Amino acid sequence: MSEIVVVSHFQARPLIEARERGANVAQTSLDLGREAVQVRLEPDGVRLGAGMVPWPVIEEIAKSDTACFAIDDGAARKIQTFSEETGRVYTLYPTAGAPTMLVSGVPMHRIKGIDPMEDTRRKLRTIAPVVGRVLDTATGLGYTAMEAAPTASSVLTVELDPAAQAIARANPWSRKLFEDERIEQRIGDSIEVVRGLAEASFDRVIHDPPMFSLAGELYSLEFYRELRRVTAPGGRLFHYVGDPESRSGARVTRGVLRRLEEAGFRDLRRRPEAFGVAAGR
């Protein structure tokens, strides 16, 4: 995929501070903090990549705490899209590390006291070692699939909405999702996709759905039975639920544990460090 300049206030504000100090060079990143580069500060703007970005554009980016921007021909475009299919707004949301994605204003990763990549790793550690064939029921920005791929034989990841995939394509931290040959992406309803998968075909399953109010069907007994069907004997499942200390999280967790057991999963364990539960077949 093509390399585009993507920045947020985390990259823009240090440039303004350097200008105010009278510097003519500064360190920043052209890919939301993945790699550091040195750029020239000129009277009219900053040279980012091959082009000049005027100071007023840098200042507008610096003012926004809630968006990431793609730079094209000196202009900044907010990485955000509206889905005609689901009626949801998807936004790439900056953090000091990897960004998360907002779905109609709701972050898809934990970002308080933790960054999205560490959030992802905590989920995967609950079913370590992550080996064999892996099913990821909700692609999002692809962090789960990317973190699972190095030790898995293959990863199948499913995304409901092409609009969400478009946000992932614009995210520098998601590049391996589109480059790693061990990862197979499918666009479709996870319920329908899983229903069409062979029995006992996955050694590890990561079920990280949107919150219950956005996708209650992904918390249903019927779907849990399908997840158990495709999980191989000895396989493990992680199911993200939400903050177990919150009133809603505690309630949803109780229901999830009850339905997973009814679906035939065994060895159910609360994993509060990952805001979810783990189970085995």
C-alpha positions as CSV (number, residue, x, y, z in Angstrom):
1,M,0.0,0.0,0.0
2,S,1.2,3.5,-0.7
3,E,3.0,5.5,2.0
4,I,1.0,8.6,3.0
5,V,1.8,11.2,5.6
6,V,-0.5,10.8,8.6
7,V,-0.2,13.0,11.7
8,S,-2.1,14.2,14.7
9,H,-1.7,16.8,17.4
10,F,1.1,14.6,18.9
11,Q,3.2,15.4,15.9
12,A,2.0,18.9,15.1
13,R,2.4,20.5,18.5
14,P,6.1,19.9,18.9
15,L,6.6,21.5,15.5
16,I,4.9,24.7,16.7
17,E,6.9,24.7,19.9
18,A,10.2,24.3,17.9
19,R,9.2,27.3,15.7
20,E,8.5,29.4,18.8
21,R,12.0,28.5,20.0
22,G,13.4,29.8,16.7
23,A,14.6,26.4,15.5
24,N,14.8,25.6,11.8
25,V,14.7,21.8,12.1
26,A,12.6,19.6,14.4
27,Q,11.9,15.9,15.0
28,T,8.5,14.5,14.3
29,S,6.9,11.5,12.7
30,L,5.1,11.1,9.3
31,D,3.3,7.9,10.4
32,L,1.7,8.6,13.8
33,G,4.8,7.9,15.8
34,R,6.0,4.6,14.3
35,E,9.2,6.2,13.0
36,A,10.9,9.5,13.9
37,V,12.2,11.8,11.2
38,Q,13.8,15.3,11.1
39,V,11.9,18.0,9.1
40,R,12.7,21.5,8.0
41,L,10.8,24.4,9.5
42,E,10.5,27.3,7.0
43,P,8.8,30.7,7.3
44,D,5.7,29.5,5.3
45,G,5.4,26.0,6.7
46,V,6.9,22.6,7.3
47,R,8.3,20.1,4.8
48,L,6.5,16.8,5.5
49,G,7.5,14.1,3.1
50,A,7.8,15.5,-0.4
51,G,5.5,18.6,0.2
52,M,5.2,21.8,2.1
53,V,2.4,22.1,4.7
54,P,1.5,25.7,5.6
55,W,1.7,26.7,9.2
56,P,-2.1,27.4,9.4
57,V,-2.7,23.7,8.5
58,I,-0.2,22.5,11.2
59,E,-2.0,24.8,13.7
60,E,-5.4,23.4,12.9
61,I,-4.1,19.8,13.3
62,A,-2.5,20.8,16.7
63,K,-5.9,22.1,17.9
64,S,-7.7,18.7,17.4
65,D,-7.3,16.2,20.2
66,T,-9.7,13.7,18.6
67,A,-8.6,13.1,15.0
68,C,-5.7,12.0,12.8
69,F,-5.1,13.7,9.4
70,A,-3.8,12.5,6.1
71,I,-1.6,15.2,4.4
72,D,-2.1,15.6,0.6
73,D,-0.7,18.4,-1.5
74,G,-0.3,20.7,1.6
75,A,-3.9,20.1,2.9
76,A,-5.0,18.0,5.8
77,R,-7.9,15.6,5.5
78,K,-9.5,14.1,8.7
79,I,-9.4,10.3,8.6
80,Q,-13.1,9.8,9.2
81,T,-15.9,8.2,7.2
82,F,-19.6,7.6,7.4
83,S,-20.9,4.2,6.5
84,E,-24.1,4.1,4.4
85,E,-24.3,0.4,5.3
86,T,-24.4,0.7,9.1
87,G,-25.1,4.3,9.7
88,R,-22.0,4.6,11.8
89,V,-19.2,7.2,11.8
90,Y,-15.7,5.8,11.9
91,T,-12.8,8.0,13.0
92,L,-9.1,7.3,13.5
93,Y,-8.4,8.6,17.0
94,P,-4.8,9.5,18.1
95,T,-3.0,8.3,21.2
96,A,0.6,8.7,22.2
97,G,1.2,5.3,20.5
98,A,-1.0,3.4,18.1
99,P,-4.3,5.1,17.4
100,T,-7.7,3.5,18.1
101,M,-10.8,3.7,16.0
102,L,-14.0,5.5,17.2
103,V,-17.3,3.9,16.1
104,S,-19.9,6.5,16.5
105,G,-17.8,8.1,19.2
106,V,-17.0,4.9,21.1
107,P,-13.3,3.8,21.2
108,M,-12.6,0.2,20.1
109,H,-9.6,-0.1,22.4
110,R,-8.8,0.7,26.0
111,I,-6.9,4.0,26.0
112,K,-6.9,5.1,29.7
113,G,-3.6,4.1,31.2
114,I,-2.9,1.7,28.4
115,D,-2.3,2.0,24.7
116,P,-4.2,0.0,22.0
117,M,-1.3,-2.3,21.2
118,E,-0.8,-3.3,24.8
119,D,-4.6,-3.7,25.1
120,T,-4.4,-6.1,22.2
121,R,-1.4,-8.1,23.6
122,R,-3.2,-8.5,27.0
123,K,-6.1,-10.1,25.2
124,L,-3.9,-12.5,23.3
125,R,-1.9,-13.5,26.4
126,T,-5.1,-14.9,27.9
127,I,-5.0,-17.7,25.3
128,A,-1.2,-18.0,24.9
129,P,0.5,-19.6,23.1
130,V,-1.3,-18.2,20.0
131,V,-0.6,-21.0,17.6
132,G,-2.3,-22.9,14.8
133,R,-5.2,-21.5,12.9
134,V,-6.6,-18.3,14.5
135,L,-10.0,-16.8,14.0
136,D,-10.5,-13.0,14.7
137,T,-14.2,-12.2,14.5
138,A,-13.9,-8.4,14.4
139,T,-11.0,-6.9,12.4
140,G,-11.3,-3.2,13.3
141,L,-7.8,-1.7,12.8
142,G,-6.4,-5.2,12.5
143,Y,-4.2,-5.1,15.6
144,T,-5.4,-8.5,16.9
145,A,-4.7,-10.2,13.5
146,M,-1.3,-8.6,13.2
147,E,-0.2,-9.5,16.7
148,A,-1.4,-13.1,16.3
149,A,0.2,-13.7,12.9
150,P,3.8,-14.1,13.9
151,T,3.2,-17.2,16.0
152,A,0.1,-18.5,14.2
153,S,0.0,-20.7,11.1
154,S,-2.7,-18.5,9.6
155,V,-5.2,-15.9,10.7
156,L,-8.7,-15.4,9.4
157,T,-10.1,-12.0,10.3
158,V,-13.6,-10.8,9.6
159,E,-14.9,-7.2,9.2
160,L,-18.5,-6.3,8.9
161,D,-18.2,-2.8,7.4
162,P,-16.0,-1.8,4.4
163,A,-16.0,1.7,5.9
164,A,-14.0,0.4,8.9
165,Q,-11.6,-1.3,6.5
166,A,-11.0,2.0,4.8
167,I,-10.0,3.6,8.1
168,A,-7.6,0.7,8.6
169,R,-6.1,1.3,5.2
170,A,-5.4,4.9,6.1
171,N,-3.7,3.9,9.4
172,P,0.1,3.5,9.3
173,W,-0.1,1.1,12.2
174,S,-2.3,-1.2,10.3
175,R,0.0,-1.8,7.3
176,K,0.9,-5.4,8.2
177,L,-2.8,-6.2,8.0
178,F,-2.6,-5.7,4.3
179,E,1.0,-7.0,3.8
180,D,1.2,-10.2,5.9
181,E,0.5,-13.3,3.8
182,R,-0.6,-15.2,6.9
183,I,-3.6,-13.0,7.3
184,E,-6.8,-13.5,5.3
185,Q,-9.4,-10.8,5.4
186,R,-13.0,-11.2,4.8
187,I,-15.7,-8.6,4.6
188,G,-19.0,-9.8,5.9
189,D,-21.2,-10.5,8.9
190,S,-19.3,-12.6,11.4
191,I,-22.4,-14.6,12.2
192,E,-22.8,-15.6,8.5
193,V,-19.0,-16.1,8.0
194,V,-18.6,-18.3,11.0
195,R,-21.7,-20.3,10.1
196,G,-19.9,-21.2,6.8
197,L,-16.7,-22.4,8.4
198,A,-15.7,-26.0,8.9
199,E,-16.2,-27.7,12.3
200,A,-13.2,-27.7,14.7
201,S,-11.1,-25.7,12.2
202,F,-9.5,-23.1,14.6
203,D,-7.1,-23.5,17.5
204,R,-7.5,-20.0,18.9
205,V,-10.5,-17.7,18.6
206,I,-10.5,-14.0,19.5
207,H,-14.0,-12.6,19.8
208,D,-13.6,-8.8,20.4
209,P,-17.0,-7.4,19.4
210,P,-18.3,-3.9,19.7
211,M,-20.1,-3.1,22.9
212,F,-23.3,-5.0,23.6
213,S,-25.5,-2.0,22.8
214,L,-24.0,-1.8,19.3
215,A,-23.8,-5.5,18.4
216,G,-26.0,-7.6,20.8
217,E,-26.3,-10.4,18.3
218,L,-22.5,-11.1,18.7
219,Y,-23.2,-11.9,22.4
220,S,-26.0,-14.4,21.6
221,L,-26.2,-18.1,22.6
222,E,-26.7,-19.0,19.0
223,F,-23.4,-17.3,17.9
224,Y,-21.5,-18.8,20.9
225,R,-22.6,-22.3,19.7
226,E,-21.2,-21.5,16.3
227,L,-17.9,-20.3,17.9
228,R,-17.7,-23.6,19.8
229,R,-18.4,-25.6,16.7
230,V,-15.5,-24.1,14.8
231,T,-13.1,-24.3,17.8
232,A,-10.9,-27.4,17.7
233,P,-10.7,-29.8,20.7
234,G,-8.2,-28.3,23.1
235,G,-8.7,-24.9,21.5
236,R,-9.1,-21.7,23.4
237,L,-11.4,-18.6,23.1
238,F,-10.9,-15.1,24.4
239,H,-14.1,-12.9,24.5
240,Y,-13.7,-9.2,25.2
241,V,-16.6,-7.9,27.4
242,G,-15.6,-4.6,28.9
243,D,-14.6,-3.2,32.3
244,P,-15.6,-5.9,34.8
245,E,-15.6,-3.3,37.6
246,S,-18.4,-1.2,35.9
247,R,-22.0,-2.0,36.6
248,S,-22.8,-2.8,32.9
249,G,-19.5,-4.7,32.4
250,A,-20.2,-6.9,35.4
251,R,-23.7,-7.6,34.2
252,V,-22.6,-8.4,30.6
253,T,-19.8,-10.6,32.0
254,R,-22.2,-12.7,34.0
255,G,-24.5,-13.2,30.9
256,V,-21.5,-14.1,28.7
257,L,-20.2,-16.7,31.1
258,R,-23.6,-18.3,31.4
259,R,-24.2,-18.5,27.7
260,L,-20.7,-19.7,26.9
261,E,-21.1,-22.6,29.3
262,E,-24.5,-23.4,27.9
263,A,-22.9,-23.4,24.4
264,G,-20.5,-26.1,25.5
265,F,-17.3,-24.2,26.4
266,R,-15.4,-25.3,29.4
267,D,-12.7,-24.0,31.8
268,L,-14.3,-20.6,31.8
269,R,-12.1,-17.9,33.5
270,R,-12.6,-14.3,34.1
271,R,-9.6,-12.3,32.8
272,P,-10.0,-8.8,34.3
273,E,-6.6,-7.7,33.2
274,A,-7.9,-8.0,29.6
275,F,-11.4,-6.9,30.3
276,G,-12.8,-10.3,29.2
277,V,-13.2,-14.0,29.7
278,A,-11.3,-17.0,28.4
279,A,-12.7,-20.5,27.7
280,G,-11.7,-23.8,26.2
281,R,-13.3,-26.5,24.3
